[in-house]
């Protein structure tokens, strides 16, 4: 027969074994044990601070909890399915260590506010780590940008050649995306960092607790002002899931570009052996598994966000068992985001080699300088829309003749419009096309160097 639970004295018989397994969360919420112990230590100290238990009892509880922490770290405390969840597992072991005083730990506390506290402590810690990983990835991006300010790469819209870019400018766009991710997580951290401890099951407690004292011990910046909200709020988890999804959006977009660049059709980068795999039957292949996996794992993080939204949308106040389902979604999102950030950082730092010659050829073999011809005419006083139409005509005729704009003779240019002079060739040279775009935030080399310097200063300050 299944062991009676702490709450089971209300019942005449134990749970059906299959229901006990279905109901249990110990298989995954053991992830919270360190945070559960930390929260419990603060609660024990608060109980002693307010005189709800004696100082000696408080010290005994704290010592017992720290013993459990060490036992867990040493692999000696490994609760099984009978524990139901991490909270009961800790309380049961604490009672074995300290005797009846262990049964006092749960005074003025419910599993509802306890799990809310644990989850916030966990997520707070994970946000700090993910923000650090984002900075590491940004640092690698800045290194690539520093080395490639004057390396040219085709720029695309609609995946069609548009205008040439500085490769550094291209990578600094991802720096900005990741910086928004870093900032967003910092904002979410503030809402994660609020303590629900002491909200009880839903209505607070009759004991003279000091919620601000325990919050301070746990380095929370505040406490929930409404007990119902405190135990039922998962907005912070949904916000994190949204931020995690946006991080994955950015990593997936970068991954897609790397996959394209590594293809024979683009051939902009070479994948190094340390970050690529081969085919089981085609010996010539080198597969971009890292970016493909990042692109693939993005969907599971999106799924967790959707799952969290659906989980919460119909729940009446306050706590409902449905909320047990938030843990695996949060844990897996954290694991996936951290793993993908690590893999992409290694790939960019050690696994890619750009092919500058191929990139230079790519920007010289198309009509991505057509806008500059129109700009050239506009600078000579020709209305831009008129210039635009003239250039469209010359592109059409050049394509028919199998020529690029650089191949046209000066007479052909003058036949198009008398404003053209010999300096048109300099104006449409790829390097000049990039250098000329010197507006703030543009791809001009001068602007890119300024942006690079500002980005470097930004991550040093923060």
WOHUMO-V530135 format. One line per field, one symbol per residue. psi: psi as a letter, one per 40 degrees, with the letter a starting at -180 (. if undefined). Layout:
psi: ???
This chain:
psi: iihhideeeeidiiihdddddddiedddeddedddddddddddddddddeediidddddddddddddddddddeeehgiadeeciddddddddddddeadddeedehfiiddddddddddddddddddddddddddddddddddddefdehiihiiiffihciiihddddddddddddddddddddddddddfhheheeadeeaieigigdddddddefieaihehddddeehedddddddddddddddddddddddddddeidddfdihhidefiiiieegeeihhgddddddddeddddddddddddddddehiiciiddededdddddddddddddddddddddddeeihigdddddddeefafeedddddddddeeehhdddddddddddddddddefiideeiidddddddheehideddddehddddddegeiheaeiddddddddddddddddd.
